[in-house]
Amino acid sequence: AWEHQAALGTEFTFSRVFGPEATTREVYRDACARIVDEVWSGTNGTIFAYGETNSGKTYTISGSDSYDPNAGIGVVEYAAADLFRRVAAFHERGYGTCTVTAAYLEVYNEQVVDLLQKVPAKGPSQAKLQVRTGGEGSIHLDGLCRKDVRSAEDLLDVHRAGCARRHVGRNNEHECASRSHAVLQVA
């Protein structure tokens, strides 16, 4: 772990810091694959990208914007392939079937928006979700659209569809920068 003492006496501990030469495959292998392992074992897991504008968050999570097969892929694609390899092995061993669902939402201007709901012509307000708390501190989003996904490609299709509906705009660094926080939920 790398520790940094900030000017105000706050201490930050990092498990790993990836330099600009790191590949997305390395990031997945060294930071994300174990999370997929833990999720497969029944523990909740989160892969979270945080950083300043133009630091590579979207590229790391989603990969290249191009459809060039030689372009980089993101950790979502690695995780989807890993997950569905496990689902296939589970089924082949005769343990039964697994149902996998995906939901995709964004938090934009303090509103939670479902990125998978087809929005009527009236506008995006129809896709806003109500956040509810349940027993034992659980969080529930009323009306969140969940899609059945049967393959890694299905999951990537859900991811692409949600990405296409995200709030974006121009900033000093990008013509088309995200304006929200997005959550792809796989269960």
FENTA-V19686 format. One record per residue. RES is the residue in three letters. PSI is psi in whole degrees, -180 to 180 (NA if undefined). OMEGA is omega as a letter, one per 30 degrees, with the letter a starting at -180 (999 if undefined). Layout:
# FENTA-V19686
res:RES psi:PSI omega:OMEGA
res:RES psi:PSI omega:OMEGA
This chain:
# FENTA-V19686
res:ALA psi:142 omega:l
res:TRP psi:129 omega:a
res:GLU psi:144 omega:a
res:HIS psi:129 omega:l
res:GLN psi:113 omega:a
res:ALA psi:165 omega:a
res:ALA psi:-32 omega:a
res:LEU psi:9 omega:l
res:GLY psi:8 omega:l
res:THR psi:136 omega:a
res:GLU psi:133 omega:l
res:PHE psi:136 omega:l
res:THR psi:130 omega:l
res:PHE psi:135 omega:l
res:SER psi:-37 omega:a
res:ARG psi:140 omega:l
res:VAL psi:126 omega:l
res:PHE psi:132 omega:l
res:GLY psi:175 omega:a
res:PRO psi:-19 omega:l
res:GLU psi:-8 omega:a
res:ALA psi:139 omega:l
res:THR psi:160 omega:l
res:THR psi:-35 omega:l
res:ARG psi:-43 omega:l
res:GLU psi:-44 omega:l
res:VAL psi:-45 omega:l
res:TYR psi:-51 omega:a
res:ARG psi:-45 omega:a
res:ASP psi:-21 omega:a
res:ALA psi:-25 omega:a
res:CYS psi:-33 omega:a
res:ALA psi:-40 omega:l
res:ARG psi:-29 omega:l
res:ILE psi:-41 omega:l
res:VAL psi:-40 omega:l
res:ASP psi:-48 omega:a
res:GLU psi:-39 omega:l
res:VAL psi:-43 omega:l
res:TRP psi:-29 omega:l
res:SER psi:-3 omega:l
res:GLY psi:5 omega:l
res:THR psi:143 omega:l
res:ASN psi:146 omega:l
res:GLY psi:153 omega:l
res:THR psi:132 omega:l
res:ILE psi:117 omega:a
res:PHE psi:129 omega:l
res:ALA psi:128 omega:a
res:TYR psi:141 omega:l
res:GLY psi:175 omega:a
res:GLU psi:169 omega:l
res:THR psi:137 omega:l
res:ASN psi:23 omega:a
res:SER psi:-5 omega:l
res:GLY psi:14 omega:a
res:LYS psi:-52 omega:a
res:THR psi:-43 omega:l
res:TYR psi:-43 omega:a
res:THR psi:-43 omega:a
res:ILE psi:-48 omega:a
res:SER psi:-16 omega:a
res:GLY psi:-165 omega:a
res:SER psi:151 omega:l
res:ASP psi:-18 omega:a
res:SER psi:164 omega:l
res:TYR psi:18 omega:l
res:ASP psi:120 omega:a
res:PRO psi:-17 omega:l
res:ASN psi:-7 omega:l
res:ALA psi:163 omega:a
res:GLY psi:147 omega:l
res:ILE psi:159 omega:a
res:GLY psi:174 omega:a
res:VAL psi:-25 omega:l
res:VAL psi:-43 omega:a
res:GLU psi:-41 omega:l
res:TYR psi:-44 omega:a
res:ALA psi:-41 omega:l
res:ALA psi:-45 omega:l
res:ALA psi:-43 omega:l
res:ASP psi:-48 omega:a
res:LEU psi:-48 omega:a
res:PHE psi:-19 omega:l
res:ARG psi:-41 omega:l
res:ARG psi:-41 omega:l
res:VAL psi:-45 omega:a
res:ALA psi:-44 omega:l
res:ALA psi:-40 omega:l
res:PHE psi:-48 omega:a
res:HIS psi:-44 omega:a
res:GLU psi:-31 omega:l
res:ARG psi:-1 omega:l
res:GLY psi:19 omega:a
res:TYR psi:-7 omega:a
res:GLY psi:-158 omega:a
res:THR psi:160 omega:l
res:CYS psi:138 omega:l
res:THR psi:126 omega:l
res:VAL psi:131 omega:l
res:THR psi:158 omega:l
res:ALA psi:143 omega:l
res:ALA psi:153 omega:a
res:TYR psi:125 omega:a
res:LEU psi:164 omega:l
res:GLU psi:153 omega:l
res:VAL psi:115 omega:a
res:TYR psi:124 omega:a
res:ASN psi:45 omega:l
res:GLU psi:20 omega:l
res:GLN psi:143 omega:l
res:VAL psi:124 omega:a
res:VAL psi:131 omega:l
res:ASP psi:120 omega:a
res:LEU psi:-4 omega:a
res:LEU psi:-14 omega:l
res:GLN psi:137 omega:l
res:LYS psi:124 omega:a
res:VAL psi:129 omega:l
res:PRO psi:165 omega:a
res:ALA psi:-19 omega:a
res:LYS psi:-28 omega:l
res:GLY psi:175 omega:a
res:PRO psi:-12 omega:a
res:SER psi:-25 omega:a
res:GLN psi:-20 omega:a
res:ALA psi:1 omega:l
res:LYS psi:140 omega:a
res:LEU psi:149 omega:l
res:GLN psi:131 omega:l
res:VAL psi:127 omega:l
res:ARG psi:147 omega:l
res:THR psi:143 omega:a
res:GLY psi:-165 omega:l
res:GLY psi:149 omega:l
res:GLU psi:30 omega:l
res:GLY psi:14 omega:l
res:SER psi:152 omega:l
res:ILE psi:137 omega:l
res:HIS psi:139 omega:l
res:LEU psi:108 omega:a
res:ASP psi:125 omega:l
res:GLY psi:8 omega:l
res:LEU psi:126 omega:a
res:CYS psi:126 omega:l
res:ARG psi:131 omega:l
res:LYS psi:137 omega:l
res:ASP psi:132 omega:l
res:VAL psi:130 omega:a
res:ARG psi:-1 omega:a
res:SER psi:167 omega:l
res:ALA psi:-39 omega:a
res:GLU psi:-39 omega:l
res:ASP psi:-44 omega:a
res:LEU psi:-41 omega:l
res:LEU psi:-34 omega:l
res:ASP psi:-42 omega:l
res:VAL psi:-44 omega:l
res:HIS psi:-46 omega:l
res:ARG psi:-43 omega:a
res:ALA psi:-44 omega:l
res:GLY psi:-42 omega:l
res:CYS psi:-37 omega:a
res:ALA psi:-21 omega:a
res:ARG psi:1 omega:a
res:ARG psi:153 omega:l
res:HIS psi:125 omega:l
res:VAL psi:160 omega:l
res:GLY psi:173 omega:a
res:ARG psi:141 omega:l
res:ASN psi:-171 omega:a
res:ASN psi:-21 omega:a
res:GLU psi:-34 omega:a
res:HIS psi:148 omega:l
res:GLU psi:-33 omega:a
res:CYS psi:71 omega:a
res:ALA psi:145 omega:l
res:SER psi:148 omega:a
res:ARG psi:19 omega:a
res:SER psi:176 omega:l
res:HIS psi:132 omega:a
res:ALA psi:147 omega:l
res:VAL psi:118 omega:l
res:LEU psi:115 omega:a
res:GLN psi:125 omega:l
res:VAL psi:129 omega:a
res:ALA psi:NA omega:999
